[in-house]
Amino acid sequence: MSTVSIRYMIDDVPVAVKFYTTHRGFALDLDASPAFASVNRDGVRLLLTRIMHGAPTKETSVDV
């Protein structure tokens, strides 16, 4: 079975993970909260990505 991936840009990754795993029957693949998580069910993979608002903060900035 092939897998379809859908990226959702959301405000709160942990809340979305709880919703999809508790109420929609998705299984958690990867939890890199608060920035990203991946859940799957029946060949559908949801890539849950936090929307970045405004300037980067210490929590979201990357050292180069």
N, C-alpha and C positions, 0 to 999 in steps of 0.2 A: 504494500500500500504506500502510495506517495504521501508526502506531507506538504501541506500548504502553510506558509508562514504569513502572519498578519502583524504588522507593527501598530501598536496603539500608543499614542502620545498622551500621557495622563499626568495628573497633579500628585497623586499619592500611590506609589507602587505597593507598599504593604497592604493598604486597604483593597486595592485591586486584586492582589494575590489571594487575600482572604475571601473576597467575593467569588472569584472564579473557582477556587478549590472547594469552598464550602457549599455554595449555592448552585454551581453549574457543572460540577463533577470533573473539573480539570485536575490533572496531576502536576505537581511542581517539578520542573526540570532543573531550574537554576534560580537561586535567590541572591542577587547582589544589591539588595535594598540599601539605601533608598533610591538608587539610580536606575536599576534594571532588574527584571525578572522574566523568566520564560515558563509558560505552562502549556500543557498539551492535552488533547482529548480527540480520539477518533480521527487521527490524521490532520488535525488542525493545531498548529502551534501559535500561541499568542506571545508576541514579544512586547512586554510592558515596559515602556521607557518614560522616565519622568521628564516633563517639560521643564526646561531651564528658563526661569524668569529673571530678567535683569542681569546685573554683573555677577561673575562667578564669586562664590564665597570660599572660605577655607575648605569647607566640606566638598565642594564641587570642582575646585581648581586642580590643575595638573602641573607638577613641577617638570620643567623641560631642561 
